[in-house]
Amino acid sequence: MALVIGFPHSRAEAYVTVNGVVSGTWTAGTTYYVSGNVTINSGATLTIENGVFVKFAPGMQMTVTGALN
């Protein structure tokens, strides 16, 4: 898993914007842009596949009270 902090590149880049409560699977080959704080709630799981890029907007964070795989 790659964790990159900052804004998406200035060149054209496809990405999925996420914020709020998250769970499920983030799929390989996809860039996820965290535009607001994200939370994995207790009892929930977020799986981030190998090959995913996660980029955070400045000041945004992920809170995990569930499971992060």
HUFENPE-V353088 format. One record per residue. RES is the residue in one small letter. SS is DSSP state (H for helix, E for strand, C for the rest). PHI is phi in whole degrees, -180 to 180 (none if undefined). D_LAST is the distance of its C-alpha to the last C-alpha in Angstrom with 1 decimal. Layout:
res:RES ss:SS phi:PHI d_last:D_LAST
res:RES ss:SS phi:PHI d_last:D_LAST
//
This chain:
res:m ss:C phi:none d_last:10.0
res:a ss:E phi:-104 d_last:13.1
res:l ss:E phi:-121 d_last:13.7
res:v ss:E phi:-119 d_last:17.3
res:i ss:E phi:-101 d_last:19.2
res:g ss:C phi:140 d_last:22.3
res:f ss:C phi:-84 d_last:23.8
res:p ss:C phi:-57 d_last:23.6
res:h ss:C phi:-59 d_last:26.1
res:s ss:C phi:-71 d_last:29.6
res:r ss:C phi:-74 d_last:29.9
res:a ss:C phi:-61 d_last:29.1
res:e ss:C phi:-147 d_last:25.3
res:a ss:C phi:-83 d_last:23.5
res:y ss:C phi:-153 d_last:20.5
res:v ss:E phi:-106 d_last:18.9
res:t ss:E phi:-89 d_last:19.6
res:v ss:E phi:-130 d_last:17.3
res:n ss:E phi:-166 d_last:18.1
res:g ss:E phi:81 d_last:18.2
res:v ss:E phi:-83 d_last:15.8
res:v ss:C phi:-127 d_last:12.8
res:s ss:C phi:-165 d_last:10.6
res:g ss:E phi:97 d_last:10.1
res:t ss:E phi:-129 d_last:9.2
res:w ss:E phi:-96 d_last:10.3
res:t ss:C phi:-91 d_last:12.2
res:a ss:C phi:-55 d_last:13.3
res:g ss:C phi:84 d_last:16.6
res:t ss:C phi:-115 d_last:16.3
res:t ss:E phi:-102 d_last:16.7
res:y ss:E phi:-110 d_last:15.5
res:y ss:E phi:-106 d_last:18.1
res:v ss:E phi:-86 d_last:17.3
res:s ss:E phi:-89 d_last:20.9
res:g ss:E phi:-144 d_last:20.6
res:n ss:E phi:-55 d_last:18.4
res:v ss:E phi:-121 d_last:15.2
res:t ss:E phi:-135 d_last:13.9
res:i ss:E phi:-104 d_last:11.1
res:n ss:C phi:-71 d_last:13.6
res:s ss:C phi:-55 d_last:13.9
res:g ss:C phi:88 d_last:13.1
res:a ss:C phi:-104 d_last:10.9
res:t ss:E phi:-132 d_last:7.3
res:l ss:E phi:-116 d_last:6.2
res:t ss:E phi:-104 d_last:4.5
res:i ss:E phi:-110 d_last:6.1
res:e ss:C phi:-70 d_last:8.2
res:n ss:C phi:-57 d_last:10.2
res:g ss:C phi:97 d_last:13.3
res:v ss:C phi:-88 d_last:12.3
res:f ss:E phi:-109 d_last:14.4
res:v ss:E phi:-120 d_last:13.8
res:k ss:E phi:-120 d_last:17.2
res:f ss:E phi:-106 d_last:18.2
res:a ss:C phi:-66 d_last:21.8
res:p ss:C phi:-53 d_last:23.6
res:g ss:C phi:82 d_last:23.0
res:m ss:C phi:-85 d_last:19.9
res:q ss:C phi:-144 d_last:16.9
res:m ss:E phi:-115 d_last:13.5
res:t ss:E phi:-110 d_last:13.7
res:v ss:E phi:-117 d_last:10.9
res:t ss:C phi:-115 d_last:12.6
res:g ss:C phi:-103 d_last:10.1
res:a ss:E phi:-124 d_last:6.5
res:l ss:E phi:-122 d_last:3.8
res:n ss:C phi:-110 d_last:0.0
//
